[in-house]
Amino acid sequence: MRNKIINSDTLWVSWKNDAEQFLKEKKEYGQVIEKYESKWKKNTKMNVKEMRDFCDGCTAYPITKAYGGHYFSPLQAIQIDALLSTLPIAANERSVSLAALIHSASECAASPGHTAQPFQPTKTAKKYSFGAWKQNVFDHAANALKKIGSRHAKKIGRSVVCDAADMAKDLKRGDLVFIDPPYSGVHYSRFYHVLETIARGSCSNVEGVGRYPPPSERPQSDYSLKTKSKEALKTLLKTLSENHVKVILTFPKEKTSNGLSGSVVSSLAKKYFTVEQKTVNGRFSTLGKKHVPAYEVILTMKPFAKK
Ligand SMILES: C[S@@+](CC[C@H](N)C(=O)[O-])C[C@H]1O[C@@H](n2cnc3c(N)ncnc32)[C@H](O)[C@@H]1O
């Protein structure tokens, strides 16, 4: 966590130089430029099959091996590998740079919205894959670095990765919780796996059209199971109320694919909190399909006064 701006200009110059130097020394980079970078622009299916096979053989490059010729062009993929391998060492610089790289990959990925499945080089969809493959990973990373580096916390805090139910147990009176719980009946790991691999720096062998890692690397959540989502949310809200925590929760108004809806969530909340409800006309992603206008409820919840 940092409470100061990071000078992204100097950081970028040195990171980019290191990445370019890294690439210069690698024979695979030369092959990518020579064999594929100009060829795929001819847009034949054969080229894509050939480049996928080539990338699959790039075992020393986790992003190229897993996603080259799928979510990313071979060039984009090996550039992401180079930027990953040359991340700055100092903690703050490293985490800002990694965040910028994840941001860049998310903007360049050839997939609709989240990284659930890449576009395929079919007659109708190839314009989307190739449109994304033309994006410059370095430019996107430099822009993201500027944006992220200029923002900082006003007060040093900490971030924790854990199950929401566990975090709720540690909270106390005076804490304010913001919850944006799952509304998809499909586990979110399906949408984030490519970005998670970049965050971790590696993944096990991927398979299928979506290039998914094995199930052990794809977290499952009760909130995304129709049969368990209501009970999971109820337990979470009960714990928060017992710990006298104030909560702000957002949820789509209409019925969602995990079986919940704004009114179901609101009824659950009213069991444990005094609830103020606002409905807003926002936009939310349908995770894969195009963005559609939709209403969302914002619940502001105060725990009942202690008897
Ligand atoms: C609707 S999304 C929130 C999106 C987020 N507000 C954003 O802007 O990226 C729900 C999130 O809850 C996470 N999630 C699912 N089960 C969870 C659990 N048991 N504990 C904590 N987070 C969980 C999912 O991975 C997903 O990122």
Ligand as a Chemical Component Dictionary entry (heavy atoms), coordinates in Angstrom:
data_LIG
# 
_chem_comp.id                   LIG 
_chem_comp.type                 NON-POLYMER 
_chem_comp.pdbx_formal_charge   0 
_chem_comp.three_letter_code    LIG 
# 
loop_
_chem_comp_atom.comp_id 
_chem_comp_atom.atom_id 
_chem_comp_atom.alt_atom_id 
_chem_comp_atom.type_symbol 
_chem_comp_atom.charge 
_chem_comp_atom.model_Cartn_x 
_chem_comp_atom.model_Cartn_y 
_chem_comp_atom.model_Cartn_z 
_chem_comp_atom.pdbx_ordinal 
LIG C1  C1  C 0  -19.929 -8.858  -8.815  1  
LIG S1  S1  S 1  -18.240 -9.308  -8.646  2  
LIG C2  C2  C 0  -17.519 -7.889  -7.924  3  
LIG C3  C3  C 0  -16.826 -7.107  -8.948  4  
LIG C4  C4  C 0  -16.018 -5.943  -8.383  5  
LIG N1  N1  N 0  -16.839 -5.014  -7.662  6  
LIG C5  C5  C 0  -15.284 -5.265  -9.523  7  
LIG O1  O1  O 0  -15.625 -4.127  -9.840  8  
LIG O2  O2  O -1 -14.402 -5.894  -10.097 9  
LIG C6  C6  C 0  -18.261 -10.431 -7.296  10 
LIG C7  C7  C 0  -16.858 -10.812 -6.811  11 
LIG O3  O3  O 0  -16.964 -11.634 -5.641  12 
LIG C8  C8  C 0  -15.875 -12.551 -5.659  13 
LIG N2  N2  N 0  -16.221 -13.681 -4.734  14 
LIG C9  C9  C 0  -16.899 -14.823 -4.997  15 
LIG N3  N3  N 0  -17.007 -15.567 -3.889  16 
LIG C10 C10 C 0  -16.366 -14.902 -2.890  17 
LIG C11 C11 C 0  -16.121 -15.175 -1.520  18 
LIG N4  N4  N 0  -16.559 -16.300 -0.937  19 
LIG N5  N5  N 0  -15.433 -14.267 -0.794  20 
LIG C12 C12 C 0  -14.970 -13.131 -1.371  21 
LIG N6  N6  N 0  -15.171 -12.791 -2.682  22 
LIG C13 C13 C 0  -15.859 -13.681 -3.425  23 
LIG C14 C14 C 0  -15.803 -12.969 -7.119  24 
LIG O4  O4  O 0  -14.545 -13.513 -7.419  25 
LIG C15 C15 C 0  -16.056 -11.622 -7.809  26 
LIG O5  O5  O 0  -14.815 -10.977 -7.994  27 
# 
loop_
_chem_comp_bond.comp_id 
_chem_comp_bond.atom_id_1 
_chem_comp_bond.atom_id_2 
_chem_comp_bond.value_order 
_chem_comp_bond.pdbx_ordinal 
LIG C1  S1  SING 1  
LIG S1  C2  SING 2  
LIG S1  C6  SING 3  
LIG C2  C3  SING 4  
LIG C3  C4  SING 5  
LIG C4  N1  SING 6  
LIG C4  C5  SING 7  
LIG C5  O1  DOUB 8  
LIG C5  O2  SING 9  
LIG C6  C7  SING 10 
LIG C7  O3  SING 11 
LIG C7  C15 SING 12 
LIG O3  C8  SING 13 
LIG C8  N2  SING 14 
LIG C8  C14 SING 15 
LIG N2  C9  SING 16 
LIG N2  C13 SING 17 
LIG C9  N3  DOUB 18 
LIG N3  C10 SING 19 
LIG C10 C11 SING 20 
LIG C10 C13 DOUB 21 
LIG C11 N4  SING 22 
LIG C11 N5  DOUB 23 
LIG N5  C12 SING 24 
LIG C12 N6  DOUB 25 
LIG N6  C13 SING 26 
LIG C14 O4  SING 27 
LIG C14 C15 SING 28 
LIG C15 O5  SING 29 
# 
